[in-house]
Amino acid sequence: MLVLTLVLAAIGFGLLVAALATGSVAWAWGCILICVVGAGTLLVSALAGGRPENDPVPPGRHARKD
């Protein structure tokens, strides 16, 4: 998911450069659309990357090594 977010950010940057170079509003809207999709992907990835359900050690604690 992180790689997809990075690719979308690179595409958005390319569209931003194209919009600034040509003065076209269509490229700028494309940049905004790609950036919103990338932000949504990053948010979904962050929310899904929580602690596994079967992890016996609570957050902030370390497993004891006997």
Predicted model as a PDB file, atoms N, CA, C, CB and O in Angstrom, pLDDT in the B-factor column:
MODEL        1                                                                  
ATOM      1  N   MET A   1       0.817  -1.194   0.000  1.00 82.00           N  
ATOM      2  CA  MET A   1       0.000   0.000   0.000  1.00 82.00           C  
ATOM      3  C   MET A   1       0.861   1.258   0.000  1.00 82.00           C  
ATOM      4  CB  MET A   1      -0.929  -0.002   1.198  1.00 82.00           C  
ATOM      5  O   MET A   1       0.529   2.255  -0.643  1.00 82.00           O  
ATOM      6  N   LEU A   2       1.974   1.196   0.734  1.00 87.00           N  
ATOM      7  CA  LEU A   2       2.847   2.359   0.803  1.00 87.00           C  
ATOM      8  C   LEU A   2       3.460   2.661  -0.558  1.00 87.00           C  
ATOM      9  CB  LEU A   2       3.946   2.140   1.838  1.00 87.00           C  
ATOM     10  O   LEU A   2       3.621   3.824  -0.928  1.00 87.00           O  
ATOM     11  N   VAL A   3       3.796   1.622  -1.294  1.00 92.00           N  
ATOM     12  CA  VAL A   3       4.375   1.826  -2.627  1.00 92.00           C  
ATOM     13  C   VAL A   3       3.342   2.490  -3.538  1.00 92.00           C  
ATOM     14  CB  VAL A   3       4.853   0.474  -3.238  1.00 92.00           C  
ATOM     15  O   VAL A   3       3.688   3.380  -4.316  1.00 92.00           O  
ATOM     16  N   LEU A   4       2.093   2.071  -3.450  1.00 93.00           N  
ATOM     17  CA  LEU A   4       1.031   2.687  -4.246  1.00 93.00           C  
ATOM     18  C   LEU A   4       0.877   4.160  -3.889  1.00 93.00           C  
ATOM     19  CB  LEU A   4      -0.300   1.947  -4.036  1.00 93.00           C  
ATOM     20  O   LEU A   4       0.689   4.994  -4.775  1.00 93.00           O  
ATOM     21  N   THR A   5       0.953   4.484  -2.619  1.00 93.00           N  
ATOM     22  CA  THR A   5       0.853   5.877  -2.182  1.00 93.00           C  
ATOM     23  C   THR A   5       2.014   6.701  -2.721  1.00 93.00           C  
ATOM     24  CB  THR A   5       0.815   5.958  -0.652  1.00 93.00           C  
ATOM     25  O   THR A   5       1.821   7.839  -3.150  1.00 93.00           O  
ATOM     26  N   LEU A   6       3.212   6.140  -2.703  1.00 94.00           N  
ATOM     27  CA  LEU A   6       4.371   6.854  -3.236  1.00 94.00           C  
ATOM     28  C   LEU A   6       4.258   7.068  -4.746  1.00 94.00           C  
ATOM     29  CB  LEU A   6       5.652   6.088  -2.915  1.00 94.00           C  
ATOM     30  O   LEU A   6       4.625   8.127  -5.255  1.00 94.00           O  
ATOM     31  N   VAL A   7       3.754   6.072  -5.450  1.00 95.00           N  
ATOM     32  CA  VAL A   7       3.558   6.205  -6.904  1.00 95.00           C  
ATOM     33  C   VAL A   7       2.521   7.294  -7.196  1.00 95.00           C  
ATOM     34  CB  VAL A   7       3.108   4.846  -7.528  1.00 95.00           C  
ATOM     35  O   VAL A   7       2.706   8.113  -8.096  1.00 95.00           O  
ATOM     36  N   LEU A   8       1.433   7.294  -6.430  1.00 95.00           N  
ATOM     37  CA  LEU A   8       0.412   8.333  -6.628  1.00 95.00           C  
ATOM     38  C   LEU A   8       0.959   9.723  -6.322  1.00 95.00           C  
ATOM     39  CB  LEU A   8      -0.810   8.053  -5.748  1.00 95.00           C  
ATOM     40  O   LEU A   8       0.611  10.688  -7.003  1.00 95.00           O  
ATOM     41  N   ALA A   9       1.808   9.836  -5.311  1.00 95.00           N  
ATOM     42  CA  ALA A   9       2.419  11.128  -4.994  1.00 95.00           C  
ATOM     43  C   ALA A   9       3.325  11.595  -6.135  1.00 95.00           C  
ATOM     44  CB  ALA A   9       3.222  11.037  -3.680  1.00 95.00           C  
ATOM     45  O   ALA A   9       3.338  12.779  -6.471  1.00 95.00           O  
ATOM     46  N   ALA A  10       4.073  10.680  -6.724  1.00 96.00           N  
ATOM     47  CA  ALA A  10       4.944  11.033  -7.843  1.00 96.00           C  
ATOM     48  C   ALA A  10       4.135  11.460  -9.069  1.00 96.00           C  
ATOM     49  CB  ALA A  10       5.849   9.854  -8.200  1.00 96.00           C  
ATOM     50  O   ALA A  10       4.504  12.407  -9.763  1.00 96.00           O  
ATOM     51  N   ILE A  11       3.044  10.765  -9.326  1.00 96.00           N  
ATOM     52  CA  ILE A  11       2.170  11.141 -10.443  1.00 96.00           C  
ATOM     53  C   ILE A  11       1.549  12.507 -10.180  1.00 96.00           C  
ATOM     54  CB  ILE A  11       1.061  10.077 -10.659  1.00 96.00           C  
ATOM     55  O   ILE A  11       1.480  13.343 -11.080  1.00 96.00           O  
ATOM     56  N   GLY A  12       1.098  12.734  -8.949  1.00 96.00           N  
ATOM     57  CA  GLY A  12       0.528  14.034  -8.595  1.00 96.00           C  
ATOM     58  C   GLY A  12       1.528  15.157  -8.758  1.00 96.00           C  
ATOM     59  O   GLY A  12       1.177  16.237  -9.233  1.00 96.00           O  
ATOM     60  N   PHE A  13       2.780  14.916  -8.368  1.00 96.00           N  
ATOM     61  CA  PHE A  13       3.817  15.930  -8.540  1.00 96.00           C  
ATOM     62  C   PHE A  13       4.057  16.215 -10.021  1.00 96.00           C  
ATOM     63  CB  PHE A  13       5.124  15.480  -7.867  1.00 96.00           C  
ATOM     64  O   PHE A  13       4.223  17.368 -10.421  1.00 96.00           O  
ATOM     65  N   GLY A  14       4.074  15.160 -10.827  1.00 96.00           N  
ATOM     66  CA  GLY A  14       4.242  15.348 -12.263  1.00 96.00           C  
ATOM     67  C   GLY A  14       3.100  16.158 -12.874  1.00 96.00           C  
ATOM     68  O   GLY A  14       3.321  17.012 -13.733  1.00 96.00           O  
ATOM     69  N   LEU A  15       1.888  15.881 -12.423  1.00 96.00           N  
ATOM     70  CA  LEU A  15       0.742  16.655 -12.917  1.00 96.00           C  
ATOM     71  C   LEU A  15       0.810  18.104 -12.454  1.00 96.00           C  
ATOM     72  CB  LEU A  15      -0.572  16.021 -12.451  1.00 96.00           C  
ATOM     73  O   LEU A  15       0.406  19.008 -13.186  1.00 96.00           O  
ATOM     74  N   LEU A  16       1.317  18.333 -11.246  1.00 96.00           N  
ATOM     75  CA  LEU A  16       1.478  19.702 -10.757  1.00 96.00           C  
ATOM     76  C   LEU A  16       2.489  20.468 -11.603  1.00 96.00           C  
ATOM     77  CB  LEU A  16       1.915  19.698  -9.287  1.00 96.00           C  
ATOM     78  O   LEU A  16       2.259  21.625 -11.953  1.00 96.00           O  
ATOM     79  N   VAL A  17       3.591  19.835 -11.925  1.00 97.00           N  
ATOM     80  CA  VAL A  17       4.594  20.477 -12.767  1.00 97.00           C  
ATOM     81  C   VAL A  17       4.022  20.762 -14.148  1.00 97.00           C  
ATOM     82  CB  VAL A  17       5.850  19.600 -12.879  1.00 97.00           C  
ATOM     83  O   VAL A  17       4.264  21.827 -14.715  1.00 97.00           O  
ATOM     84  N   ALA A  18       3.267  19.817 -14.687  1.00 96.00           N  
ATOM     85  CA  ALA A  18       2.640  20.027 -16.004  1.00 96.00           C  
ATOM     86  C   ALA A  18       1.636  21.168 -15.954  1.00 96.00           C  
ATOM     87  CB  ALA A  18       1.945  18.740 -16.484  1.00 96.00           C  
ATOM     88  O   ALA A  18       1.547  21.958 -16.893  1.00 96.00           O  
ATOM     89  N   ALA A  19       0.879  21.259 -14.863  1.00 96.00           N  
ATOM     90  CA  ALA A  19      -0.101  22.345 -14.732  1.00 96.00           C  
ATOM     91  C   ALA A  19       0.591  23.700 -14.648  1.00 96.00           C  
ATOM     92  CB  ALA A  19      -0.981  22.128 -13.492  1.00 96.00           C  
ATOM     93  O   ALA A  19       0.130  24.675 -15.242  1.00 96.00           O  
ATOM     94  N   LEU A  20       1.687  23.762 -13.916  1.00 97.00           N  
ATOM     95  CA  LEU A  20       2.408  25.030 -13.809  1.00 97.00           C  
ATOM     96  C   LEU A  20       3.100  25.407 -15.112  1.00 97.00           C  
ATOM     97  CB  LEU A  20       3.431  24.956 -12.691  1.00 97.00           C  
ATOM     98  O   LEU A  20       3.176  26.587 -15.454  1.00 97.00           O  
ATOM     99  N   ALA A  21       3.605  24.420 -15.839  1.00 97.00           N  
ATOM    100  CA  ALA A  21       4.313  24.695 -17.085  1.00 97.00           C  
ATOM    101  C   ALA A  21       3.366  25.128 -18.203  1.00 97.00           C  
ATOM    102  CB  ALA A  21       5.092  23.467 -17.520  1.00 97.00           C  
ATOM    103  O   ALA A  21       3.705  25.992 -19.011  1.00 97.00           O  
ATOM    104  N   THR A  22       2.172  24.519 -18.245  1.00 96.00           N  
ATOM    105  CA  THR A  22       1.251  24.813 -19.346  1.00 96.00           C  
ATOM    106  C   THR A  22       0.185  25.834 -18.972  1.00 96.00           C  
ATOM    107  CB  THR A  22       0.585  23.543 -19.808  1.00 96.00           C  
ATOM    108  O   THR A  22      -0.426  26.438 -19.854  1.00 96.00           O  
ATOM    109  N   GLY A  23      -0.046  26.033 -17.690  1.00 94.00           N  
ATOM    110  CA  GLY A  23      -1.096  26.944 -17.262  1.00 94.00           C  
ATOM    111  C   GLY A  23      -2.485  26.354 -17.453  1.00 94.00           C  
ATOM    112  O   GLY A  23      -3.467  27.092 -17.535  1.00 94.00           O  
ATOM    113  N   SER A  24      -2.574  25.040 -17.526  1.00 93.00           N  
ATOM    114  CA  SER A  24      -3.845  24.368 -17.760  1.00 93.00           C  
ATOM    115  C   SER A  24      -4.507  23.991 -16.440  1.00 93.00           C  
ATOM    116  CB  SER A  24      -3.641  23.124 -18.626  1.00 93.00           C  
ATOM    117  O   SER A  24      -3.875  23.419 -15.551  1.00 93.00           O  
ATOM    118  N   VAL A  25      -5.777  24.319 -16.332  1.00 96.00           N  
ATOM    119  CA  VAL A  25      -6.526  23.993 -15.122  1.00 96.00           C  
ATOM    120  C   VAL A  25      -6.837  22.497 -15.067  1.00 96.00           C  
ATOM    121  CB  VAL A  25      -7.827  24.811 -15.058  1.00 96.00           C  
ATOM    122  O   VAL A  25      -6.966  21.933 -13.980  1.00 96.00           O  
ATOM    123  N   ALA A  26      -6.957  21.861 -16.211  1.00 96.00           N  
ATOM    124  CA  ALA A  26      -7.267  20.429 -16.247  1.00 96.00           C  
ATOM    125  C   ALA A  26      -6.157  19.611 -15.583  1.00 96.00           C  
ATOM    126  CB  ALA A  26      -7.472  19.961 -17.702  1.00 96.00           C  
ATOM    127  O   ALA A  26      -6.440  18.662 -14.851  1.00 96.00           O  
ATOM    128  N   TRP A  27      -4.895  19.977 -15.836  1.00 96.00           N  
ATOM    129  CA  TRP A  27      -3.781  19.273 -15.195  1.00 96.00           C  
ATOM    130  C   TRP A  27      -3.813  19.499 -13.686  1.00 96.00           C  
ATOM    131  CB  TRP A  27      -2.429  19.742 -15.782  1.00 96.00           C  
ATOM    132  O   TRP A  27      -3.513  18.588 -12.913  1.00 96.00           O  
ATOM    133  N   ALA A  28      -4.175  20.706 -13.268  1.00 96.00           N  
ATOM    134  CA  ALA A  28      -4.242  21.009 -11.840  1.00 96.00           C  
ATOM    135  C   ALA A  28      -5.335  20.183 -11.159  1.00 96.00           C  
ATOM    136  CB  ALA A  28      -4.497  22.510 -11.623  1.00 96.00           C  
ATOM    137  O   ALA A  28      -5.125  19.673 -10.058  1.00 96.00           O  
ATOM    138  N   TRP A  29      -6.499  20.047 -11.802  1.00 96.00           N  
ATOM    139  CA  TRP A  29      -7.565  19.222 -11.229  1.00 96.00           C  
ATOM    140  C   TRP A  29      -7.168  17.752 -11.193  1.00 96.00           C  
ATOM    141  CB  TRP A  29      -8.859  19.393 -12.026  1.00 96.00           C  
ATOM    142  O   TRP A  29      -7.534  17.028 -10.267  1.00 96.00           O  
ATOM    143  N   GLY A  30      -6.422  17.314 -12.198  1.00 96.00           N  
ATOM    144  CA  GLY A  30      -5.910  15.947 -12.184  1.00 96.00           C  
ATOM    145  C   GLY A  30      -4.962  15.731 -11.016  1.00 96.00           C  
ATOM    146  O   GLY A  30      -4.992  14.679 -10.378  1.00 96.00           O  
ATOM    147  N   CYS A  31      -4.126  16.713 -10.735  1.00 96.00           N  
ATOM    148  CA  CYS A  31      -3.211  16.646  -9.597  1.00 96.00           C  
ATOM    149  C   CYS A  31      -3.988  16.549  -8.287  1.00 96.00           C  
ATOM    150  CB  CYS A  31      -2.286  17.875  -9.576  1.00 96.00           C  
ATOM    151  O   CYS A  31      -3.651  15.742  -7.420  1.00 96.00           O  
ATOM    152  N   ILE A  32      -5.023  17.366  -8.146  1.00 96.00           N  
ATOM    153  CA  ILE A  32      -5.835  17.340  -6.930  1.00 96.00           C  
ATOM    154  C   ILE A  32      -6.510  15.989  -6.766  1.00 96.00           C  
ATOM    155  CB  ILE A  32      -6.885  18.458  -6.958  1.00 96.00           C  
ATOM    156  O   ILE A  32      -6.537  15.443  -5.663  1.00 96.00           O  
ATOM    157  N   LEU A  33      -7.054  15.442  -7.840  1.00 97.00           N  
ATOM    158  CA  LEU A  33      -7.728  14.153  -7.786  1.00 97.00           C  
ATOM    159  C   LEU A  33      -6.765  13.035  -7.379  1.00 97.00           C  
ATOM    160  CB  LEU A  33      -8.360  13.835  -9.139  1.00 97.00           C  
ATOM    161  O   LEU A  33      -7.093  12.216  -6.520  1.00 97.00           O  
ATOM    162  N   ILE A  34      -5.592  13.000  -7.986  1.00 97.00           N  
ATOM    163  CA  ILE A  34      -4.599  11.977  -7.661  1.00 97.00           C  
ATOM    164  C   ILE A  34      -4.144  12.120  -6.212  1.00 97.00           C  
ATOM    165  CB  ILE A  34      -3.391  12.071  -8.614  1.00 97.00           C  
ATOM    166  O   ILE A  34      -3.956  11.115  -5.527  1.00 97.00           O  
ATOM    167  N   CYS A  35      -3.963  13.347  -5.736  1.00 95.00           N  
ATOM    168  CA  CYS A  35      -3.522  13.558  -4.351  1.00 95.00           C  
ATOM    169  C   CYS A  35      -4.585  13.129  -3.347  1.00 95.00           C  
ATOM    170  CB  CYS A  35      -3.165  15.025  -4.128  1.00 95.00           C  
ATOM    171  O   CYS A  35      -4.252  12.596  -2.289  1.00 95.00           O  
ATOM    172  N   VAL A  36      -5.855  13.353  -3.660  1.00 96.00           N  
ATOM    173  CA  VAL A  36      -6.932  12.903  -2.766  1.00 96.00           C  
ATOM    174  C   VAL A  36      -6.978  11.381  -2.716  1.00 96.00           C  
ATOM    175  CB  VAL A  36      -8.298  13.463  -3.229  1.00 96.00           C  
ATOM    176  O   VAL A  36      -7.149  10.805  -1.642  1.00 96.00           O  
ATOM    177  N   VAL A  37      -6.828  10.727  -3.858  1.00 96.00           N  
ATOM    178  CA  VAL A  37      -6.802   9.259  -3.883  1.00 96.00           C  
ATOM    179  C   VAL A  37      -5.599   8.740  -3.091  1.00 96.00           C  
ATOM    180  CB  VAL A  37      -6.752   8.735  -5.348  1.00 96.00           C  
ATOM    181  O   VAL A  37      -5.724   7.762  -2.354  1.00 96.00           O  
ATOM    182  N   GLY A  38      -4.445   9.378  -3.233  1.00 95.00           N  
ATOM    183  CA  GLY A  38      -3.257   8.975  -2.488  1.00 95.00           C  
ATOM    184  C   GLY A  38      -3.432   9.163  -0.990  1.00 95.00           C  
ATOM    185  O   GLY A  38      -3.005   8.316  -0.205  1.00 95.00           O  
ATOM    186  N   ALA A  39      -4.056  10.268  -0.585  1.00 95.00           N  
ATOM    187  CA  ALA A  39      -4.298  10.496   0.838  1.00 95.00           C  
ATOM    188  C   ALA A  39      -5.273   9.461   1.396  1.00 95.00           C  
ATOM    189  CB  ALA A  39      -4.841  11.913   1.068  1.00 95.00           C  
ATOM    190  O   ALA A  39      -5.102   8.993   2.522  1.00 95.00           O  
ATOM    191  N   GLY A  40      -6.284   9.105   0.623  1.00 95.00           N  
ATOM    192  CA  GLY A  40      -7.223   8.067   1.048  1.00 95.00           C  
ATOM    193  C   GLY A  40      -6.540   6.716   1.187  1.00 95.00           C  
ATOM    194  O   GLY A  40      -6.812   5.966   2.125  1.00 95.00           O  
ATOM    195  N   THR A  41      -5.653   6.411   0.251  1.00 94.00           N  
ATOM    196  CA  THR A  41      -4.906   5.155   0.324  1.00 94.00           C  
ATOM    197  C   THR A  41      -4.016   5.120   1.564  1.00 94.00           C  
ATOM    198  CB  THR A  41      -4.056   4.962  -0.940  1.00 94.00           C  
ATOM    199  O   THR A  41      -3.925   4.095   2.240  1.00 94.00           O  
ATOM    200  N   LEU A  42      -3.368   6.231   1.858  1.00 92.00           N  
ATOM    201  CA  LEU A  42      -2.509   6.301   3.039  1.00 92.00           C  
ATOM    202  C   LEU A  42      -3.315   6.171   4.322  1.00 92.00           C  
ATOM    203  CB  LEU A  42      -1.727   7.609   3.048  1.00 92.00           C  
ATOM    204  O   LEU A  42      -2.873   5.522   5.270  1.00 92.00           O  
ATOM    205  N   LEU A  43      -4.491   6.780   4.357  1.00 93.00           N  
ATOM    206  CA  LEU A  43      -5.356   6.686   5.535  1.00 93.00           C  
ATOM    207  C   LEU A  43      -5.835   5.254   5.751  1.00 93.00           C  
ATOM    208  CB  LEU A  43      -6.559   7.626   5.391  1.00 93.00           C  
ATOM    209  O   LEU A  43      -5.814   4.757   6.877  1.00 93.00           O  
ATOM    210  N   VAL A  44      -6.262   4.595   4.689  1.00 92.00           N  
ATOM    211  CA  VAL A  44      -6.705   3.203   4.799  1.00 92.00           C  
ATOM    212  C   VAL A  44      -5.555   2.316   5.260  1.00 92.00           C  
ATOM    213  CB  VAL A  44      -7.260   2.699   3.450  1.00 92.00           C  
ATOM    214  O   VAL A  44      -5.743   1.429   6.093  1.00 92.00           O  
ATOM    215  N   SER A  45      -4.375   2.555   4.723  1.00 89.00           N  
ATOM    216  CA  SER A  45      -3.211   1.767   5.125  1.00 89.00           C  
ATOM    217  C   SER A  45      -2.866   1.986   6.592  1.00 89.00           C  
ATOM    218  CB  SER A  45      -2.011   2.115   4.253  1.00 89.00           C  
ATOM    219  O   SER A  45      -2.518   1.033   7.290  1.00 89.00           O  
ATOM    220  N   ALA A  46      -2.957   3.208   7.065  1.00 87.00           N  
ATOM    221  CA  ALA A  46      -2.636   3.502   8.460  1.00 87.00           C  
ATOM    222  C   ALA A  46      -3.665   2.891   9.405  1.00 87.00           C  
ATOM    223  CB  ALA A  46      -2.555   5.011   8.680  1.00 87.00           C  
ATOM    224  O   ALA A  46      -3.306   2.388  10.469  1.00 87.00           O  
ATOM    225  N   LEU A  47      -4.928   2.930   9.030  1.00 88.00           N  
ATOM    226  CA  LEU A  47      -5.974   2.369   9.883  1.00 88.00           C  
ATOM    227  C   LEU A  47      -5.933   0.845   9.891  1.00 88.00           C  
ATOM    228  CB  LEU A  47      -7.345   2.850   9.422  1.00 88.00           C  
ATOM    229  O   LEU A  47      -6.266   0.226  10.901  1.00 88.00           O  
ATOM    230  N   ALA A  48      -5.534   0.241   8.794  1.00 85.00           N  
ATOM    231  CA  ALA A  48      -5.484  -1.219   8.706  1.00 85.00           C  
ATOM    232  C   ALA A  48      -4.215  -1.782   9.338  1.00 85.00           C  
ATOM    233  CB  ALA A  48      -5.574  -1.660   7.250  1.00 85.00           C  
ATOM    234  O   ALA A  48      -4.143  -2.986   9.586  1.00 85.00           O  
ATOM    235  N   GLY A  49      -3.228  -0.959   9.601  1.00 77.00           N  
ATOM    236  CA  GLY A  49      -1.959  -1.442  10.132  1.00 77.00           C  
ATOM    237  C   GLY A  49      -1.921  -1.504  11.638  1.00 77.00           C  
ATOM    238  O   GLY A  49      -0.850  -1.351  12.226  1.00 77.00           O  
ATOM    239  N   GLY A  50      -3.040  -1.722  12.282  1.00 65.00           N  
ATOM    240  CA  GLY A  50      -3.092  -1.781  13.738  1.00 65.00           C  
ATOM    241  C   GLY A  50      -2.480  -3.049  14.284  1.00 65.00           C  
ATOM    242  O   GLY A  50      -1.876  -3.834  13.553  1.00 65.00           O  
ATOM    243  N   ARG A  51      -2.644  -3.238  15.582  1.00 56.00           N  
ATOM    244  CA  ARG A  51      -2.100  -4.404  16.278  1.00 56.00           C  
ATOM    245  C   ARG A  51      -2.885  -5.644  15.879  1.00 56.00           C  
ATOM    246  CB  ARG A  51      -2.139  -4.203  17.816  1.00 56.00           C  
ATOM    247  O   ARG A  51      -4.112  -5.585  15.794  1.00 56.00           O  
ATOM    248  N   PRO A  52      -2.214  -6.764  15.632  1.00 58.00           N  
ATOM    249  CA  PRO A  52      -2.932  -8.003  15.310  1.00 58.00           C  
ATOM    250  C   PRO A  52      -3.817  -8.444  16.475  1.00 58.00           C  
ATOM    251  CB  PRO A  52      -1.938  -9.122  14.952  1.00 58.00           C  
ATOM    252  O   PRO A  52      -3.485  -8.219  17.639  1.00 58.00           O  
ATOM    253  N   GLU A  53      -4.934  -9.068  16.150  1.00 64.00           N  
ATOM    254  CA  GLU A  53      -5.907  -9.487  17.162  1.00 64.00           C  
ATOM    255  C   GLU A  53      -5.352 -10.574  18.091  1.00 64.00           C  
ATOM    256  CB  GLU A  53      -7.174  -9.992  16.482  1.00 64.00           C  
ATOM    257  O   GLU A  53      -5.735 -10.631  19.259  1.00 64.00           O  
ATOM    258  N   ASN A  54      -4.468 -11.427  17.599  1.00 65.00           N  
ATOM    259  CA  ASN A  54      -3.980 -12.539  18.400  1.00 65.00           C  
ATOM    260  C   ASN A  54      -2.661 -12.223  19.108  1.00 65.00           C  
ATOM    261  CB  ASN A  54      -3.809 -13.756  17.528  1.00 65.00           C  
ATOM    262  O   ASN A  54      -1.981 -13.140  19.568  1.00 65.00           O  
ATOM    263  N   ASP A  55      -2.289 -10.957  19.205  1.00 61.00           N  
ATOM    264  CA  ASP A  55      -1.055 -10.562  19.880  1.00 61.00           C  
ATOM    265  C   ASP A  55      -1.294 -10.581  21.391  1.00 61.00           C  
ATOM    266  CB  ASP A  55      -0.580  -9.146  19.405  1.00 61.00           C  
ATOM    267  O   ASP A  55      -2.097  -9.792  21.888  1.00 61.00           O  
ATOM    268  N   PRO A  56      -0.615 -11.463  22.132  1.00 66.00           N  
ATOM    269  CA  PRO A  56      -0.887 -11.591  23.566  1.00 66.00           C  
ATOM    270  C   PRO A  56      -0.283 -10.468  24.402  1.00 66.00           C  
ATOM    271  CB  PRO A  56      -0.369 -12.908  24.063  1.00 66.00           C  
ATOM    272  O   PRO A  56      -0.674 -10.294  25.556  1.00 66.00           O  
ATOM    273  N   VAL A  57       0.659  -9.703  23.856  1.00 62.00           N  
ATOM    274  CA  VAL A  57       1.311  -8.653  24.615  1.00 62.00           C  
ATOM    275  C   VAL A  57       0.586  -7.337  24.356  1.00 62.00           C  
ATOM    276  CB  VAL A  57       2.815  -8.546  24.241  1.00 62.00           C  
ATOM    277  O   VAL A  57       0.479  -6.915  23.204  1.00 62.00           O  
ATOM    278  N   PRO A  58       0.080  -6.671  25.412  1.00 63.00           N  
ATOM    279  CA  PRO A  58      -0.612  -5.396  25.206  1.00 63.00           C  
ATOM    280  C   PRO A  58       0.364  -4.309  24.747  1.00 63.00           C  
ATOM    281  CB  PRO A  58      -1.321  -4.959  26.501  1.00 63.00           C  
ATOM    282  O   PRO A  58       1.572  -4.442  24.943  1.00 63.00           O  
ATOM    283  N   PRO A  59      -0.146  -3.243  24.142  1.00 65.00           N  
ATOM    284  CA  PRO A  59       0.734  -2.173  23.664  1.00 65.00           C  
ATOM    285  C   PRO A  59       1.501  -1.541  24.828  1.00 65.00           C  
ATOM    286  CB  PRO A  59      -0.082  -1.098  22.918  1.00 65.00           C  
ATOM    287  O   PRO A  59       0.948  -1.376  25.915  1.00 65.00           O  
ATOM    288  N   GLY A  60       2.744  -1.193  24.612  1.00 64.00           N  
ATOM    289  CA  GLY A  60       3.558  -0.575  25.638  1.00 64.00           C  
ATOM    290  C   GLY A  60       4.262  -1.563  26.544  1.00 64.00           C  
ATOM    291  O   GLY A  60       5.057  -1.154  27.391  1.00 64.00           O  
ATOM    292  N   ARG A  61       3.999  -2.840  26.396  1.00 65.00           N  
ATOM    293  CA  ARG A  61       4.632  -3.875  27.217  1.00 65.00           C  
ATOM    294  C   ARG A  61       5.560  -4.712  26.349  1.00 65.00           C  
ATOM    295  CB  ARG A  61       3.564  -4.776  27.903  1.00 65.00           C  
ATOM    296  O   ARG A  61       5.379  -4.806  25.135  1.00 65.00           O  
ATOM    297  N   HIS A  62       6.540  -5.309  26.977  1.00 65.00           N  
ATOM    298  CA  HIS A  62       7.468  -6.180  26.264  1.00 65.00           C  
ATOM    299  C   HIS A  62       7.270  -7.614  26.771  1.00 65.00           C  
ATOM    300  CB  HIS A  62       8.956  -5.708  26.461  1.00 65.00           C  
ATOM    301  O   HIS A  62       6.974  -7.846  27.944  1.00 65.00           O  
ATOM    302  N   ALA A  63       7.438  -8.539  25.873  1.00 60.00           N  
ATOM    303  CA  ALA A  63       7.341  -9.946  26.271  1.00 60.00           C  
ATOM    304  C   ALA A  63       8.521 -10.280  27.177  1.00 60.00           C  
ATOM    305  CB  ALA A  63       7.314 -10.889  25.021  1.00 60.00           C  
ATOM    306  O   ALA A  63       9.648  -9.855  26.920  1.00 60.00           O  
ATOM    307  N   ARG A  64       8.265 -11.027  28.217  1.00 64.00           N  
ATOM    308  CA  ARG A  64       9.299 -11.417  29.180  1.00 64.00           C  
ATOM    309  C   ARG A  64      10.133 -12.544  28.592  1.00 64.00           C  
ATOM    310  CB  ARG A  64       8.670 -11.850  30.535  1.00 64.00           C  
ATOM    311  O   ARG A  64       9.600 -13.526  28.075  1.00 64.00           O  
ATOM    312  N   LYS A  65      11.453 -12.387  28.678  1.00 64.00           N  
ATOM    313  CA  LYS A  65      12.363 -13.430  28.216  1.00 64.00           C  
ATOM    314  C   LYS A  65      12.924 -14.141  29.432  1.00 64.00           C  
ATOM    315  CB  LYS A  65      13.506 -12.842  27.333  1.00 64.00           C  
ATOM    316  O   LYS A  65      13.756 -13.578  30.144  1.00 64.00           O  
ATOM    317  N   ASP A  66      12.491 -15.353  29.681  1.00 58.00           N  
ATOM    318  CA  ASP A  66      12.954 -16.123  30.859  1.00 58.00           C  
ATOM    319  C   ASP A  66      14.116 -16.999  30.505  1.00 58.00           C  
ATOM    320  CB  ASP A  66      11.828 -16.979  31.435  1.00 58.00           C  
ATOM    321  O   ASP A  66      14.635 -17.714  31.363  1.00 58.00           O  
TER     322      ASP A  66                                                      
ENDMDL                                                                          
END                                                                             
